[in-house]
């Protein structure tokens, strides 16, 4: 890796104007493209002490060997040039949104003499009008089949069209009135294009006018006693209504908008977009991308908008773009709006919905993004080849003698030094082994001391391992994997019988040092330890001053993160459970005649403070040992000492949990 100071440009040589810059490696390949309102200020920030930079930014400047820039006049020009360079050079340190699947579009080939409607995928073509994208191709075909009764435009391929014209006989659709049969001259090119334009207008959201027109024609035919035509128009009206029912009304004001939501973790971001036209959801799409730079949510939104609307024009760009966070500051947002306005040809606004239907729809899109990210993680974790590669990458990165087939991860959770608990989660072959999870209540540590708590938990866990080895020499020698793994007294599997191939702690150097010290005190020297710092995703090893930086695209880092997050979740769940029980006991301390046994009985019966508060006096009195008078006293105590919502603070990460 290069030293950034070796290629740092002189500050005075960098212009203080808007522009776009490129970092290149030693082979002159572009590794990062960025834009700035002030090139001098932005580029200078990259060449400070790398210890003060975000780890991903520090990795980028160390991989680069030179930097150049181009000055532009406005921020809009900078936006356009930045994205064109990203497409051209495909830099490894820029976030790339990759579509998680191929979505079907409904296309109308307006560039042909007799336009046709078809379902297609892939890149868009000039002269073709697109609707969607949609989630399923069959849904589009159902809608088109209904609408062809009312708008009998061409839907056949060029081969079928040419053959019908040669033999002078239309295809089946022409005989059942689902095509106007321009191939045999039943309608002129002008008449057929008029049908096509009505079809596009209807799909574009202008539905009310067509429905009213068909109704008017139906009533007129009925008044003229042309009942056959009236019946046909009635069926057409039913087809229109069924087509509209397939698209739910979500915005009553008929807004044209794209609603965008993100769900992200330190390694990946999932994006979902709902296309709303005329107040109805016309399509849905999603992407998942690796986070390879230090962009915040606003930067991710900006990058996504650039990729989404590049090459679009006219109605493909909506009047309104709803986002979870504005793309940067006010000036960045104004530049994006100006760029989109230029594409559409009329005013486009970008905003964050604050209330009403639009905020509710944003929440729905957000849930879809969260589910998409979860599904992506599940698919990624379930692949055997990927799991094997992850374990091999961990082995290489941490210089382990073998792949860690069993990984145990520990996390501490507490509420301002009280109710200190810990969790141990187990992953075998890259998959969670939930039957091996264990909980710990830390009692030997006073106050808010995660390091001492980690030392106690590691000591307790591995002292049990030593005890099992002492009782079963065959197990210690690795000669038994059957009866010796079962406790002869209880007949149940031994809780701590297996030794892990790697111990992971949630935290940085202090937690890692505490875990290693606990193992050293027990005389265990064959179990490696590492720590994963949540904020920067750095892997720390004992007695190492610098962390191990695994690539952002590494499957090994992804697996370590997933194990650490599972330990955190398990610890928080245990902590909330204990906090709820202790709160119930403290609230009921002053109730006359209610001792410890009866309090525990209440806890077993209702399970939580919330359920106990919601219970009626009769339901409380039905608990064995609780009479009517005691039940009334319990209900009164809970009502009198109603507590506000509390939070749990994980001091290791600084996170606040409800």
Residue pairs with C-beta under 8 A, 6 or more apart in sequence:
1 62
1 63
2 26
2 62
2 63
2 64
2 65
3 62
4 46
4 47
4 50
4 61
4 62
4 64
5 47
6 65
7 64
7 65
7 66
7 67
8 47
9 43
9 67
11 40
11 44
14 39
14 40
14 43
14 44
14 69
15 39
15 40
15 69
15 71
16 38
16 39
16 40
16 41
17 38
17 39
17 71
17 72
18 35
18 36
18 37
18 38
18 39
18 71
18 72
18 73
18 74
18 75
18 77
18 78
19 35
19 36
19 39
19 69
19 70
19 71
19 72
19 78
20 33
20 34
20 35
20 36
20 69
20 70
20 72
20 78
20 81
20 82
20 85
21 33
21 34
21 35
21 36
21 39
21 42
21 43
21 67
21 68
21 69
21 70
22 30
22 32
22 33
22 67
22 68
22 69
22 85
22 89
22 91
23 30
23 31
23 32
23 33
23 60
23 61
23 64
23 66
23 67
23 91
23 93
24 30
24 31
24 64
24 65
24 66
24 67
24 68
25 31
25 63
25 64
25 65
26 65
28 66
29 89
30 85
30 89
30 91
31 60
31 63
31 64
31 91
31 92
31 93
32 60
32 64
32 91
32 92
32 93
32 94
32 293
33 82
33 85
33 86
33 89
33 91
33 94
34 42
34 82
35 75
35 78
35 79
35 81
35 82
36 42
36 43
36 78
37 75
37 78
37 331
39 69
39 71
43 67
43 69
46 53
46 57
46 61
46 67
47 61
50 58
50 61
50 62
51 58
53 61
54 294
54 536
55 536
55 537
55 538
55 549
56 93
56 291
56 292
56 293
56 294
56 552
57 293
57 294
59 93
59 549
60 93
60 293
63 93
70 81
72 78
72 81
74 335
75 331
75 332
75 334
75 335
76 335
76 338
76 339
76 342
78 335
79 306
79 335
79 336
79 339
80 339
82 306
83 306
83 307
83 310
86 94
86 306
87 310
90 96
92 292
93 292
93 293
94 292
94 293
94 303
95 269
95 289
95 290
95 291
95 292
95 293
95 295
95 300
95 303
96 289
96 290
97 271
97 287
97 289
97 303
97 304
97 307
98 287
98 288
98 289
99 285
99 286
99 287
100 286
100 287
100 288
100 372
100 376
101 286
102 121
102 122
103 121
103 132
103 133
103 134
103 135
103 283
103 285
104 119
104 120
104 121
104 132
104 133
104 134
104 136
104 137
104 140
105 119
105 120
105 121
105 124
105 130
105 131
105 132
105 133
105 134
106 117
106 118
106 119
106 130
106 131
106 132
106 134
106 140
106 143
106 144
106 203
107 117
107 118
107 119
107 120
107 128
107 129
107 130
107 131
108 115
108 116
108 117
108 128
108 129
108 130
108 131
108 196
108 199
108 200
109 115
109 116
109 118
109 127
109 128
110 127
110 128
110 129
110 196
111 126
111 127
111 128
113 189
114 154
114 161
114 182
114 183
114 189
114 192
115 153
115 154
115 192
115 193
115 196
116 153
116 154
116 155
116 156
116 157
116 161
117 144
117 153
117 154
117 155
117 199
118 155
119 137
119 140
119 141
119 144
124 130
124 311
129 200
130 316
131 203
131 204
131 282
131 283
132 140
132 275
132 282
132 283
133 275
133 283
133 284
133 285
134 140
134 282
134 283
134 284
135 283
135 284
139 246
142 246
143 243
143 246
144 155
145 178
146 239
146 240
146 242
146 243
147 199
147 202
147 203
147 239
147 240
147 243
148 155
148 173
148 178
148 179
149 177
149 178
149 235
149 236
149 239
150 202
150 210
150 214
150 236
150 239
150 240
151 195
151 196
151 198
151 199
151 202
152 173
152 177
152 178
152 179
152 180
152 195
153 179
153 180
153 192
153 195
153 196
153 199
154 161
154 179
154 180
154 182
154 183
154 192
155 173
155 178
155 179
156 164
156 171
156 173
156 179
156 183
160 171
161 183
164 170
164 171
164 174
164 181
164 183
164 184
165 183
165 184
168 184
169 184
170 179
170 181
170 183
170 184
170 186
171 179
171 183
173 179
174 180
174 181
174 183
174 184
174 186
180 186
180 187
180 191
180 192
180 195
181 187
182 188
182 189
182 192
187 195
198 210
201 210
202 210
202 240
203 282
204 277
204 278
204 315
205 254
205 256
205 277
205 278
205 279
205 280
205 282
206 278
207 240
207 244
207 278
210 240
211 237
211 240
211 241
214 233
214 236
214 237
214 240
215 237
217 233
218 230
218 233
218 234
218 237
219 230
221 227
221 229
221 230
221 233
222 230
244 280
247 280
247 281
247 282
248 280
248 281
249 279
249 280
250 274
250 276
250 279
250 280
250 281
250 357
250 361
251 257
251 276
251 279
251 357
251 358
251 361
252 279
252 357
253 279
254 278
254 279
255 276
255 279
255 319
255 320
255 358
256 276
256 277
256 278
256 315
256 318
256 319
256 320
257 276
257 318
257 319
257 320
257 321
257 322
257 358
258 273
258 274
258 275
258 276
258 308
258 318
258 320
258 321
258 322
259 273
259 274
259 276
259 322
259 358
259 361
259 362
259 365
260 271
260 272
260 273
260 301
260 304
260 305
260 308
260 321
260 322
260 323
260 324
260 365
261 271
261 272
261 273
261 324
261 362
261 365
261 366
261 368
261 369
262 269
262 270
262 271
262 272
262 297
262 300
262 301
262 304
262 324
262 366
262 369
263 269
263 270
263 272
263 366
263 369
263 370
263 372
263 373
264 270
264 291
264 297
264 300
264 373
265 373
265 561
265 565
266 291
266 534
266 537
266 561
267 290
267 291
267 537
267 552
267 557
267 558
267 561
268 288
268 289
268 290
268 291
268 373
268 376
268 377
269 288
269 289
269 291
269 300
269 373
270 286
270 287
270 288
270 369
270 370
270 372
270 373
270 376
271 286
271 287
271 288
271 289
271 300
271 304
271 369
272 284
272 285
272 286
272 365
272 366
272 368
272 369
272 372
273 284
273 285
273 286
273 308
273 365
274 281
274 283
274 284
274 361
274 364
274 365
274 368
275 281
275 282
275 283
275 284
275 285
275 318
276 282
276 318
276 361
277 318
284 368
286 368
286 369
286 372
287 304
288 372
288 373
288 376
290 552
290 553
291 300
291 552
292 552
292 553
295 303
297 324
297 325
298 325
298 326
298 327
298 328
298 332
299 327
299 328
301 323
301 324
301 325
301 326
301 327
302 327
302 328
302 332
302 336
305 321
305 323
305 327
305 336
305 340
305 350
309 316
309 317
309 340
309 343
312 343
313 343
313 344
313 345
314 344
314 345
315 344
317 340
317 343
317 344
317 348
318 344
318 348
319 344
319 346
319 347
319 348
319 349
320 348
320 349
320 350
320 351
321 340
321 348
321 349
321 350
321 351
322 351
322 352
322 353
322 358
322 361
322 362
323 350
323 351
323 352
324 352
324 362
324 366
325 352
326 332
326 333
326 350
326 351
326 352
327 333
327 336
327 350
328 336
333 350
336 350
337 348
337 349
337 350
340 348
340 350
341 347
341 348
353 359
353 361
353 362
377 562
380 386
380 558
381 387
381 430
381 431
381 559
381 562
386 555
387 429
387 430
387 431
387 555
387 559
388 403
388 430
389 555
389 556
390 430
390 554
390 555
390 556
390 558
390 559
391 403
391 404
391 405
391 429
391 430
391 556
391 559
392 403
392 556
393 550
393 554
393 555
393 556
393 557
394 400
394 403
394 404
394 502
394 556
394 559
394 560
395 402
395 403
395 404
397 539
397 548
397 550
397 554
397 556
398 502
398 528
398 530
398 539
398 541
398 548
400 501
400 502
400 528
402 501
403 501
404 500
404 501
404 502
404 528
405 428
405 429
405 501
406 426
406 427
406 428
406 498
406 499
406 500
406 501
406 502
407 426
407 427
407 428
407 500
407 501
407 502
407 503
407 504
407 563
408 424
408 425
408 426
408 461
408 500
408 502
408 503
408 504
409 424
409 425
409 427
409 503
409 504
409 505
409 506
409 563
409 564
409 566
409 567
410 422
410 423
410 424
410 454
410 457
410 458
410 461
410 503
410 504
410 505
410 506
410 515
410 567
411 422
411 423
411 505
411 506
411 564
411 567
411 568
411 570
411 571
411 652
412 420
412 421
412 422
412 442
412 450
412 453
412 454
412 457
412 506
412 571
412 650
412 651
412 652
413 420
413 421
413 422
413 423
413 568
413 571
413 572
413 574
413 575
413 648
413 650
414 420
414 421
414 442
414 448
414 450
414 453
414 575
414 648
414 649
414 650
414 651
415 575
415 579
415 646
415 648
415 649
416 448
416 649
417 446
417 447
417 448
417 449
419 575
419 578
419 579
419 582
420 441
420 442
420 445
420 453
421 439
421 440
421 441
421 442
421 571
421 574
421 575
421 578
422 439
422 440
422 442
422 453
422 454
422 457
422 571
423 437
423 438
423 439
423 440
423 567
423 568
423 570
423 571
423 574
424 437
424 438
424 439
424 440
424 457
424 461
424 567
425 432
425 437
425 563
425 566
425 567
425 570
426 432
426 433
426 436
426 437
426 500
427 433
427 559
427 563
427 566
428 436
430 559
432 566
436 498
437 570
438 461
438 495
438 496
439 570
439 574
440 457
440 460
440 461
441 578
442 453
442 456
442 457
444 456
445 452
445 453
445 456
448 651
450 507
450 510
450 511
450 651
450 652
451 510
451 511
451 513
451 514
452 514
454 505
454 507
454 511
454 514
454 515
454 518
455 514
455 515
455 517
455 518
456 518
458 503
458 505
458 514
458 515
458 518
458 519
459 518
459 521
459 522
461 496
462 496
462 518
462 519
462 522
462 524
462 527
463 522
464 495
464 496
465 496
465 497
465 499
465 524
466 522
466 524
468 475
468 494
468 496
468 497
469 475
469 476
470 476
472 480
472 484
474 480
474 484
475 484
475 485
475 497
484 497
485 493
485 494
485 497
485 498
486 492
486 493
486 494
487 493
487 494
499 526
499 527
500 527
501 527
501 528
502 527
502 528
502 529
502 530
503 515
503 519
503 527
503 528
503 529
503 530
504 529
504 530
504 531
504 532
504 560
504 563
504 564
504 567
505 511
505 512
505 514
505 515
505 529
505 530
505 531
505 532
506 531
506 532
506 534
506 564
506 567
506 568
506 652
506 653
507 531
507 532
507 533
507 652
508 531
508 533
508 538
508 540
509 531
509 540
511 531
511 652
512 529
512 530
512 531
512 540
512 541
512 542
513 542
515 529
515 531
515 542
516 529
516 542
516 543
519 525
519 527
519 529
529 541
529 542
530 539
530 540
530 541
530 548
530 560
531 539
531 540
531 541
532 538
532 539
532 540
532 560
532 561
532 564
533 540
533 547
534 564
534 568
534 653
535 653
537 557
537 561
538 547
538 548
538 549
539 547
539 548
539 549
539 550
539 557
539 560
540 547
540 548
541 547
541 548
550 556
550 557
550 560
551 557
568 650
568 653
571 650
572 648
572 650
572 657
575 648
576 648
576 657
579 646
579 648
580 608
580 609
580 610
581 603
583 609
583 643
583 646
584 599
584 602
584 603
584 608
584 609
584 612
585 599
585 603
587 609
587 637
587 638
587 641
587 643
588 594
588 599
588 602
588 634
588 637
590 637
591 630
591 633
591 634
591 637
592 630
592 633
593 630
593 633
594 630
594 633
594 634
597 625
598 625
598 626
598 630
601 623
601 624
601 625
601 626
602 612
602 620
602 623
602 626
602 634
605 623
606 612
606 615
612 620
612 634
612 638
613 638
613 642
617 628
617 631
617 632
617 635
618 631
620 626
620 631
620 634
620 635
621 627
621 628
621 630
621 631
623 631
626 634
645 658
647 656
647 657
647 658
648 656
648 657
648 658
649 655
649 656
649 657
650 657
